[in-house]
Amino acid sequence: MACVKLGSKSDSFQKQGQAWFCTSGLPSDVVVEVGEMSFHLHKFPLLSRSGVMERLIAEASQGEEGCVIKLPDIPGGAKTFETVAKFCYGVKLELTAANVVHLRCAAEHLEMTEEYGEGNLISQTENFLNHVVLENWKDSLQALQTCDSILSYAENLDIPKHCIDSLAAKACTEQNLSGWPVVEHGAPLQSPGGSVLWNGISTGARPKSSSLDWWYNDVSILSFPLYKRLILAMESEGVKQEIIAGSLNSYAKKYLPGLNRRQGAAASKNRLLPVGSVALLSEEDQKLLLEEIDHLLPLEKGLVPSNFLFGLLKTARIIRANPACISNLEKRIGLQLDQAALEDLLMPTFLYSMETLYDIDCVSRILDHFLAIDQVAASPGSSDEGQLINSPSLTPITMVAKLIDGYLAEVAPDANLKLPKFQSLAAAVPEYARPLDDGLYRAVDIYLKSHPWLADSERDQLCRLIDCQKLSLEACTHAAQNERLPLRTIIQVLFFEQLQLRTSVAGCLLVSDNLDVSRQAPNEASWTATGVRENQALKVGMDSMRTRVSELEKECSNMRQEIAGLGRVKGSSIWGNVYKKLGLKSQMCGAQEGSVSKQSDRVEKLEKSREKQRKEKKRPTSEE
């Protein structure tokens, strides 16, 4: 820390209890009372340096009880006046960034101008502030911190403004020079060792390498009113918004303990300051701090980490912050919900009448904010589903759909989670946002398993959320054997699984034919061992798919026979009655209905054709 030495005499002050005595050999003739401390001094050294002391001594000398002066309002109190008294006596002392603000304000208060001696305390402290402290980042920061206790006096002299302007300018400069070696103190004169000189005295500065977040920990020592002024000044100087956001993140984590609860022991090793170095704020102060930080955070998407925003939201809910602040945080999170993690969404319910373990309503509001912004951002010509699927802008909403499906699977085991709330959140995600419904199927299955008391109608209503056409083969295989699903859903799954397998087999056959043709081409090189192995693996895959198709056909045939055993109306096909009974016909698209109807017709025609062939074979035998 930079300093400058003043005075040349040895220290002749001694403290006895609540009193200071000057042991210069002469008896004291004036007593100065500052708070509970009394200073037994001499008139001449004081009045020769201070206009105020000159007037007060003249007034007190007229009394009969001796010369007693009271200074209740001196900036910095007794400690600062002790240094002022030593300066008046010419005793050796040091001006530092830690005491210069108090001494400058006390000197102004006592009128210690050049009229009362050359090189008086006002000029000495002013020169040190302007030429040393304000040229140095850490000294400027320390001087600004000391303004807190005497802010009104310091404001009259514009000291906080000068310190803040100096700090903001340095932050902006080093931002532009990030990665370059930067001299921390910035003074033009340097000693041969590289440290900065002021009046021939080394200040101890050394060049350092800078990074964008180098000042986060430094400014966190400031009280929030001064920190806020510094952040606003940095913004006006042109410091980047992401750097401002990072500093706010660092400051909030230091003073809002709720933000660090999730980090555990690993994060404690990387604390900004040792435990106990900062006084804990009251709950009311935490509310005010959180609301102010919310106002200062930049609004651009991605500048503030989502986990930090979720941490602010959880803390705001715990300490019961202003509802407007909570709503604003939810909107901020909704703006970049696609960047969130599943664990961020798992926010406990902080209500005494706890209905569910996790706050489903809060997540639903956040999702609504995201969808509203996503709809506004969508172009007018992107309404076609095919265009949406191929659109690069679909990635965020696809990620959000996956996130919500994962969240639904996490909250599904909650026995208190009502079906309408679960169903509403699942249905809020647009259909085009889910390329596959595997995640949704998993969440629904967990919910059905955790709520076995659901009525058949409720189970059927819940399963209508799943689009069986968008299930993978693995999910179809699981669903076809899932006893928790309604029969109608199982039949849908079997049908679409059969279609998928037939499509896959046809594709494999096409690839196999192409491989055979390429092998027979005259200009083609002989097959390599790798090509043969790939072809064999492909044929094995085709065989397994053919086997699965056969199994599905047998399952469909068995189900058809079981349903036929229940009785059927004469003149109607088996599959027609099945779909009517299960309500499947009203739910499937026209193309699916046509496929099922055609499949049923083909089955009946095939049976009639085989019966006719058997009769024709028997005729010649009877004629003979």
C-alpha distance (Angstrom), angle and dihedral (degrees) to the residues before:
residue distance angle dihedral
M1 . . .
A2 3.79 . .
C3 3.80 118.3 .
V4 3.78 141.5 167.0
K5 3.81 126.4 -152.0
L6 3.78 122.6 -130.5
G7 3.84 131.9 -173.3
S8 3.77 130.3 23.1
K9 3.83 107.7 -137.2
S10 3.74 124.3 99.5
D11 3.77 118.5 -105.0
S12 3.82 110.5 -87.4
F13 3.81 98.4 173.1
Q14 3.78 122.2 111.2
K15 3.79 128.8 -176.4
Q16 3.78 121.7 -140.7
G17 3.78 113.4 179.2
Q18 3.79 107.8 -57.5
A19 3.81 94.1 -12.7
W20 3.82 137.0 82.7
F21 3.81 120.9 -150.7
C22 3.79 129.4 -165.0
T23 3.79 106.9 -139.6
S24 3.80 97.1 -162.3
G25 3.82 92.8 130.2
L26 3.77 97.4 -102.0
P27 3.79 121.4 97.3
S28 3.80 114.3 -108.8
D29 3.77 117.2 -104.7
V30 3.81 100.9 -174.0
V31 3.80 134.1 47.8
V32 3.79 118.7 -155.2
E33 3.79 115.2 -163.1
V34 3.81 116.7 -156.9
G35 3.79 111.2 176.0
E36 3.80 108.2 -54.1
M37 3.81 93.1 -20.9
S38 3.83 124.0 88.9
F39 3.81 125.1 -159.6
H40 3.84 118.2 -153.6
L41 3.81 102.0 -154.2
H42 3.79 144.7 144.3
K43 3.77 126.1 -92.8
F44 3.80 101.8 -133.7
P45 3.86 100.5 59.0
L46 3.80 89.2 49.8
L47 3.79 102.1 45.1
S48 3.82 91.4 42.8
R49 3.82 89.9 63.2
S50 3.82 106.1 30.9
G51 3.77 132.0 54.1
V52 3.79 92.1 -160.2
M53 3.81 93.0 50.2
E54 3.78 89.8 48.5
R55 3.82 91.6 57.2
L56 3.80 95.2 41.2
I57 3.81 93.0 49.2
A58 3.80 90.2 49.2
E59 3.79 91.2 51.8
A60 3.83 94.8 43.5
S61 3.81 93.5 47.9
Q62 3.78 90.7 64.9
G63 3.82 91.7 64.5
E64 3.76 125.8 91.8
E65 3.81 97.5 -132.6
G66 3.80 96.4 68.2
C67 3.80 129.9 -96.4
V68 3.81 107.8 -50.3
I69 3.82 119.8 163.6
K70 3.79 126.1 -170.6
L71 3.82 121.5 -154.5
P72 3.81 105.2 -179.6
D73 3.82 96.3 156.3
I74 3.78 103.6 46.0
P75 3.83 110.2 134.0
G76 3.81 112.1 -108.9
G77 3.81 94.3 18.0
A78 3.79 125.1 -131.0
K79 3.79 96.0 -18.3
T80 3.78 93.0 56.8
F81 3.82 93.1 44.2
E82 3.80 89.4 53.2
T83 3.81 89.2 59.9
V84 3.83 90.8 44.3
A85 3.81 90.2 52.6
K86 3.80 91.6 50.1
F87 3.80 89.5 50.6
C88 3.82 90.1 52.8
Y89 3.83 89.5 52.2
G90 3.81 92.7 47.1
V91 3.81 93.0 -117.0
K92 3.79 117.7 159.8
L93 3.82 113.0 -93.6
E94 3.79 140.4 152.6
L95 3.77 130.4 -120.7
T96 3.81 110.2 -145.4
A97 3.79 137.4 167.0
A98 3.80 87.4 -103.3
N99 3.84 95.8 59.6
V100 3.79 106.6 21.5
V101 3.81 96.3 87.5
H102 3.81 93.1 51.6
L103 3.82 91.3 45.4
R104 3.81 91.9 47.3
C105 3.80 91.5 51.8
A106 3.83 92.9 43.5
A107 3.79 90.4 49.2
E108 3.80 90.1 52.0
H109 3.81 90.6 47.0
L110 3.82 91.3 51.5
E111 3.85 94.3 41.9
M112 3.80 94.7 -121.9
T113 3.82 94.3 172.6
E114 3.80 132.0 152.0
E115 3.81 89.1 -92.4
Y116 3.80 86.7 75.5
G117 3.75 98.1 49.1
E118 3.78 138.1 -32.0
G119 3.80 115.2 -87.4
N120 3.76 91.7 21.4
L121 3.80 122.8 176.2
I122 3.83 96.6 -92.1
S123 3.79 93.4 56.7
Q124 3.81 93.5 41.6
T125 3.80 94.2 51.7
E126 3.81 93.3 41.0
N127 3.80 92.5 53.1
F128 3.80 92.0 46.8
L129 3.79 91.8 50.2
N130 3.79 95.5 48.0
H131 3.79 100.8 39.1
V132 3.79 102.9 34.3
V133 3.78 115.2 13.4
L134 3.81 98.0 43.9
E135 3.81 90.7 46.0
N136 3.79 91.1 58.4
W137 3.81 125.4 69.4
K138 3.80 99.0 -148.0
D139 3.79 94.8 39.6
S140 3.82 90.9 49.9
L141 3.79 89.0 49.8
Q142 3.79 93.2 49.2
A143 3.79 92.1 47.3
L144 3.79 89.8 50.5
Q145 3.79 90.6 50.6
T146 3.81 91.7 53.7
C147 3.81 89.8 54.8
D148 3.81 89.6 74.2
S149 3.80 96.2 78.4
I150 3.82 94.4 47.9
L151 3.80 99.2 26.2
S152 3.81 97.7 144.9
Y153 3.84 92.2 53.0
A154 3.80 92.1 44.3
E155 3.82 92.0 48.0
N156 3.82 90.2 56.0
L157 3.79 87.9 59.5
D158 3.86 94.5 41.2
I159 3.78 90.6 -123.7
P160 3.83 96.0 140.1
K161 3.81 90.3 49.5
H162 3.80 92.6 51.0
C163 3.82 91.9 48.1
I164 3.81 93.0 47.1
D165 3.81 93.0 47.7
S166 3.78 90.3 49.8
L167 3.81 93.0 49.4
A168 3.80 93.7 46.0
A169 3.79 92.2 50.0
K170 3.80 92.0 50.0
A171 3.82 92.5 48.5
C172 3.79 90.9 50.8
T173 3.81 92.9 46.4
E174 3.79 94.9 49.3
Q175 3.80 89.8 45.4
N176 3.80 88.2 61.0
L177 3.80 91.1 44.6
S178 3.81 95.8 45.4
G179 3.77 109.6 154.9
W180 3.81 94.1 19.6
P181 3.81 121.7 105.9
V182 3.80 105.8 -98.2
V183 3.81 126.4 -168.2
E184 3.78 103.9 -126.2
H185 3.79 98.7 -148.4
G186 3.77 96.5 36.9
A187 3.83 96.5 -150.1
P188 3.83 115.7 149.9
L189 3.79 96.1 -134.2
Q190 3.76 121.2 72.4
S191 3.77 134.8 180.0
P192 3.80 119.3 -122.3
G193 3.81 87.6 -98.0
G194 3.79 91.3 57.2
S195 3.83 99.8 -104.6
V196 3.79 121.3 129.8
L197 3.80 119.7 -100.3
W198 3.81 129.1 -145.9
N199 3.80 117.8 179.5
G200 3.80 86.5 -16.0
I201 3.81 93.7 -56.4
S202 3.79 121.6 119.7
T203 3.79 114.3 -121.7
G204 3.80 93.9 -165.1
A205 3.82 96.3 -118.3
R206 3.78 118.3 155.0
P207 3.79 131.9 -173.4
K208 3.79 113.7 -101.5
S209 3.77 139.6 -177.3
S210 3.78 114.7 -109.1
S211 3.81 133.0 -143.0
L212 3.78 129.4 -173.6
D213 3.81 95.5 -102.5
W214 3.77 98.9 39.2
W215 3.80 93.8 115.4
Y216 3.83 100.1 47.4
N217 3.78 96.0 94.3
D218 3.79 93.0 41.1
V219 3.80 97.4 57.5
S220 3.80 92.9 44.2
I221 3.82 89.1 81.8
L222 3.80 90.1 69.8
S223 3.78 123.7 96.8
F224 3.78 111.2 -108.8
P225 3.85 97.1 -106.4
L226 3.81 90.4 56.6
Y227 3.81 92.4 39.1
K228 3.80 90.5 52.4
R229 3.81 91.5 51.4
L230 3.79 89.7 49.6
I231 3.82 92.6 50.5
L232 3.81 91.8 49.5
A233 3.81 90.2 48.8
M234 3.81 90.6 50.4
E235 3.80 90.2 51.6
S236 3.79 90.8 52.1
E237 3.82 89.8 48.7
G238 3.81 90.2 55.6
V239 3.79 103.7 -102.9
K240 3.81 107.6 163.1
Q241 3.79 118.7 -96.8
E242 3.79 94.0 -126.0
I243 3.81 89.7 55.7
I244 3.81 90.8 49.5
A245 3.81 89.4 49.5
G246 3.80 90.7 50.8
S247 3.80 91.4 52.7
L248 3.82 91.8 49.5
N249 3.80 88.4 50.0
S250 3.80 91.2 52.3
Y251 3.81 93.6 45.5
A252 3.82 93.6 48.3
K253 3.81 93.3 50.0
K254 3.79 89.7 53.7
Y255 3.80 97.1 52.9
L256 3.83 102.9 27.4
P257 3.82 106.0 65.6
G258 3.81 91.9 -171.5
L259 3.81 90.0 72.1
N260 3.81 92.1 62.9
R261 3.81 99.3 48.6
R262 3.81 93.6 94.4
Q263 3.79 96.1 48.8
G264 3.81 98.2 72.9
A265 3.76 127.2 -172.2
A266 3.80 95.2 -34.4
A267 3.77 92.1 63.9
S268 3.79 93.1 45.7
K269 3.79 88.8 71.1
N270 3.80 89.2 60.6
R271 3.80 98.0 47.4
L272 3.78 115.7 146.8
L273 3.79 91.2 -131.2
P274 3.80 134.2 11.2
V275 3.77 116.9 -86.9
G276 3.79 111.6 -85.7
S277 3.83 94.8 19.7
V278 3.80 90.5 110.9
A279 3.79 124.4 50.5
L280 3.79 112.9 -118.9
L281 3.78 115.0 -111.0
S282 3.77 121.7 -124.5
E283 3.79 117.7 -109.6
E284 3.79 91.1 -104.3
D285 3.81 91.7 51.2
Q286 3.80 89.7 48.6
K287 3.80 89.8 53.7
L288 3.80 91.8 52.0
L289 3.80 92.2 45.4
L290 3.81 93.2 49.3
E291 3.80 93.1 48.3
E292 3.81 91.4 48.8
I293 3.81 92.2 49.2
D294 3.80 89.4 50.3
H295 3.82 89.0 56.0
L296 3.81 92.8 47.9
L297 3.81 97.5 48.0
P298 3.82 113.9 102.9
L299 3.80 116.3 -110.1
E300 3.80 98.5 -140.2
K301 3.79 115.7 115.0
G302 3.77 116.5 -103.2
L303 3.81 98.3 13.5
V304 3.80 92.4 101.9
P305 3.85 117.9 49.5
S306 3.79 112.8 -113.6
N307 3.80 93.2 -131.9
F308 3.82 89.2 57.1
L309 3.81 91.1 51.2
F310 3.81 90.4 49.0
G311 3.80 88.7 49.3
L312 3.81 90.6 53.0
L313 3.80 90.4 47.8
K314 3.80 93.7 50.7
T315 3.80 91.6 46.4
A316 3.81 91.2 47.7
R317 3.79 90.1 53.1
I318 3.81 92.6 47.8
I319 3.81 95.5 50.5
R320 3.83 91.4 38.3
A321 3.78 97.3 -119.3
N322 3.78 123.7 -171.0
P323 3.86 110.6 -59.0
A324 3.80 89.0 -130.2
C325 3.82 89.2 57.7
I326 3.82 91.9 49.3
S327 3.80 91.2 48.5
N328 3.79 91.3 49.2
L329 3.81 91.6 51.3
E330 3.80 90.1 51.1
K331 3.80 89.4 53.1
R332 3.81 91.0 48.9
I333 3.80 90.4 52.3
G334 3.80 91.3 45.7
L335 3.79 88.8 55.4
Q336 3.82 90.6 63.7
L337 3.80 103.7 20.7
D338 3.81 89.9 135.4
Q339 3.83 88.1 68.2
A340 3.81 94.3 54.3
A341 3.81 127.1 104.2
L342 3.79 126.0 -131.6
E343 3.80 93.5 -113.2
D344 3.81 89.3 57.2
L345 3.79 91.2 60.5
L346 3.80 93.6 53.5
M347 3.80 95.5 92.4
P348 3.81 114.8 163.0
T349 3.78 119.9 -127.3
F350 3.81 108.0 -103.6
L351 3.80 96.2 -163.2
Y352 3.80 125.2 111.4
S353 3.81 90.6 -136.1
M354 3.79 89.7 59.5
E355 3.79 107.9 -167.6
T356 3.78 98.2 171.0
L357 3.78 133.8 14.2
Y358 3.80 93.6 -121.2
D359 3.78 128.4 39.8
I360 3.80 101.6 -107.7
D361 3.80 93.1 169.4
C362 3.81 92.9 58.7
V363 3.81 92.0 51.3
S364 3.80 89.3 47.3
R365 3.82 91.0 54.2
I366 3.80 91.3 48.1
L367 3.81 90.2 50.7
D368 3.81 90.5 49.8
H369 3.83 89.8 54.1
F370 3.79 90.9 50.5
L371 3.81 93.5 48.1
A372 3.81 91.6 47.8
I373 3.81 90.8 53.1
D374 3.81 91.5 43.3
Q375 3.80 91.7 53.6
V376 3.79 91.6 49.8
A377 3.81 90.9 49.1
A378 3.81 93.1 49.0
S379 3.79 115.1 100.0
P380 3.83 118.4 -117.9
G381 3.80 92.3 -117.2
S382 3.80 95.2 54.1
S383 3.79 96.7 80.0
D384 3.78 93.4 104.5
E385 3.79 110.5 96.7
G386 3.77 93.7 -137.0
Q387 3.78 91.3 54.3
L388 3.80 90.5 48.2
I389 3.78 93.5 54.0
N390 3.81 92.2 52.2
S391 3.79 94.7 41.2
P392 3.83 117.5 109.7
S393 3.81 88.7 -142.3
L394 3.81 88.7 65.6
T395 3.80 91.8 75.7
P396 3.84 96.4 82.9
I397 3.80 94.5 49.6
T398 3.81 91.0 44.6
M399 3.80 88.9 53.8
V400 3.80 90.2 48.5
A401 3.82 90.7 50.2
K402 3.80 89.9 52.9
L403 3.81 89.8 46.6
I404 3.81 93.1 51.3
D405 3.82 92.1 46.8
G406 3.79 89.1 53.0
Y407 3.80 90.1 47.8
L408 3.81 91.2 50.7
A409 3.80 89.7 52.6
E410 3.83 90.1 51.9
V411 3.80 95.9 49.6
A412 3.82 96.3 37.7
P413 3.85 95.3 88.1
D414 3.83 90.4 61.8
A415 3.80 104.5 112.0
N416 3.82 90.7 -155.5
L417 3.79 93.9 56.6
K418 3.80 106.1 110.7
L419 3.78 120.8 -138.8
P420 3.85 96.3 -120.6
K421 3.81 92.0 55.0
F422 3.82 93.0 47.5
Q423 3.78 91.9 44.3
S424 3.81 93.6 46.7
L425 3.80 93.6 53.8
A426 3.81 92.3 45.9
A427 3.81 92.4 48.7
A428 3.83 92.9 47.5
V429 3.82 90.6 75.8
P430 3.83 109.6 85.7
E431 3.80 115.8 -113.9
Y432 3.80 93.2 -122.5
A433 3.82 90.4 57.6
R434 3.81 92.3 70.0
P435 3.83 113.7 69.6
L436 3.82 86.3 -179.1
D437 3.79 129.7 20.7
D438 3.80 94.5 -149.4
G439 3.81 92.8 109.4
L440 3.78 92.3 48.7
Y441 3.82 90.9 47.0
R442 3.81 90.2 52.7
A443 3.82 91.5 50.6
V444 3.82 92.2 48.1
D445 3.79 91.6 47.8
I446 3.82 91.5 51.8
Y447 3.79 90.3 48.4
L448 3.83 91.6 50.6
K449 3.79 90.7 48.2
S450 3.83 91.9 49.5
H451 3.83 93.7 44.9
P452 3.82 105.3 45.1
W453 3.80 91.2 158.0
L454 3.82 93.5 71.5
A455 3.80 115.0 123.8
D456 3.81 119.2 -115.4
S457 3.79 90.7 -109.3
E458 3.81 90.7 53.6
R459 3.80 92.3 48.0
D460 3.78 90.1 49.7
Q461 3.81 91.6 47.8
L462 3.80 91.4 50.4
C463 3.82 93.7 48.4
R464 3.80 90.8 53.2
L465 3.81 85.9 75.6
I466 3.82 89.1 71.0
D467 3.79 119.3 83.6
C468 3.80 102.9 -147.9
Q469 3.80 90.6 -160.7
K470 3.83 88.8 65.1
L471 3.81 96.8 53.8
S472 3.78 119.2 108.5
L473 3.79 120.3 -123.5
E474 3.80 90.1 -103.0
A475 3.79 91.6 52.4
C476 3.82 90.8 45.6
T477 3.79 91.0 52.2
H478 3.81 90.7 50.9
A479 3.80 93.7 45.0
A480 3.81 93.4 48.8
Q481 3.81 88.9 61.7
N482 3.83 96.3 38.0
E483 3.79 109.3 116.3
R484 3.81 91.5 -168.7
L485 3.80 92.5 68.0
P486 3.82 121.8 87.1
L487 3.82 116.1 -103.5
R488 3.78 91.1 -114.5
T489 3.81 91.1 58.4
I490 3.82 92.6 47.1
I491 3.81 91.3 53.7
Q492 3.79 90.6 49.7
V493 3.80 90.1 50.2
L494 3.82 92.4 48.9
F495 3.78 91.9 49.9
F496 3.79 95.4 50.0
E497 3.79 92.5 41.5
Q498 3.80 88.3 55.7
L499 3.80 90.2 49.9
Q500 3.79 91.4 49.5
L501 3.78 92.9 48.7
R502 3.81 92.6 47.5
T503 3.80 89.3 49.7
S504 3.81 90.9 48.6
V505 3.82 92.1 48.5
A506 3.80 91.2 49.2
G507 3.78 90.0 50.3
C508 3.78 92.2 49.0
L509 3.79 91.1 49.1
L510 3.78 89.8 51.6
V511 3.81 90.8 50.9
S512 3.79 90.7 47.0
D513 3.81 91.4 51.5
N514 3.79 89.9 50.2
L515 3.79 90.2 50.8
D516 3.82 91.0 50.8
V517 3.80 91.8 49.3
S518 3.77 92.4 48.4
R519 3.81 90.2 49.4
Q520 3.81 91.1 53.9
A521 3.80 94.9 47.6
P522 3.82 109.7 116.9
N523 3.77 95.8 -138.9
E524 3.82 93.9 47.5
A525 3.78 120.2 103.9
S526 3.78 120.8 -116.8
W527 3.80 118.0 -80.6
T528 3.77 115.2 -88.8
A529 3.78 123.4 -138.1
T530 3.78 89.7 -107.9
G531 3.81 92.3 54.7
V532 3.79 91.4 50.3
R533 3.80 92.1 51.3
E534 3.81 91.1 49.3
N535 3.80 90.7 50.0
Q536 3.80 91.6 49.5
A537 3.82 91.6 48.7
L538 3.80 89.0 50.0
K539 3.81 91.9 52.1
V540 3.82 90.4 49.0
G541 3.80 89.3 52.6
M542 3.80 90.1 49.5
D543 3.78 91.2 50.8
S544 3.79 92.2 50.9
M545 3.80 90.9 49.7
R546 3.81 91.2 48.9
T547 3.79 88.4 51.5
R548 3.81 91.0 50.7
V549 3.82 90.6 49.2
S550 3.79 89.8 52.4
E551 3.79 90.6 49.6
L552 3.77 91.2 50.4
E553 3.79 91.3 49.5
K554 3.80 89.9 51.8
E555 3.82 90.7 48.5
C556 3.80 90.8 50.5
S557 3.82 90.3 47.4
N558 3.80 92.5 50.2
M559 3.79 91.7 47.8
R560 3.78 89.4 48.9
Q561 3.80 91.2 53.3
E562 3.81 92.4 46.6
I563 3.78 92.6 50.5
A564 3.82 91.3 44.4
G565 3.79 88.2 55.3
L566 3.78 89.4 61.2
G567 3.82 88.3 65.7
R568 3.74 131.8 -94.0
V569 3.76 137.3 -147.8
K570 3.80 113.6 -102.1
G571 3.78 115.5 -108.3
S572 3.80 95.4 24.1
S573 3.78 126.1 102.3
I574 3.79 121.4 -110.6
W575 3.79 94.6 -120.4
G576 3.77 92.9 47.0
N577 3.81 91.0 59.3
V578 3.81 91.8 44.8
Y579 3.78 93.0 55.6
K580 3.79 92.5 43.6
K581 3.80 92.6 51.4
L582 3.80 94.5 46.7
G583 3.78 95.6 42.5
L584 3.77 90.0 -123.9
K585 3.77 95.3 130.8
S586 3.79 93.7 63.7
Q587 3.80 91.8 50.0
M588 3.78 102.0 46.7
C589 3.73 123.6 83.5
G590 3.80 120.4 -109.6
A591 3.76 93.3 -101.8
Q592 3.79 92.1 54.4
E593 3.85 91.4 48.5
G594 3.78 90.1 52.1
S595 3.79 91.1 49.3
V596 3.80 93.0 50.7
S597 3.82 92.7 44.4
K598 3.80 92.1 48.6
Q599 3.76 90.5 47.8
S600 3.83 90.7 52.6
D601 3.84 91.7 47.5
R602 3.78 90.8 49.9
V603 3.78 90.9 51.5
E604 3.84 92.3 50.9
K605 3.84 93.4 44.8
L606 3.77 90.5 48.8
E607 3.81 90.9 52.1
K608 3.85 92.0 48.6
S609 3.82 91.4 47.1
R610 3.80 92.0 51.0
E611 3.84 90.7 48.3
K612 3.81 91.1 50.5
Q613 3.80 91.6 49.6
R614 3.80 90.9 52.4
K615 3.82 91.3 51.7
E616 3.83 92.6 48.5
K617 3.79 90.7 51.6
K618 3.80 91.2 53.7
R619 3.89 96.3 50.4
P620 3.85 99.3 74.8
T621 3.78 90.3 51.7
S622 3.82 92.3 54.6
E623 3.82 92.7 46.8
E624 3.77 92.1 53.8
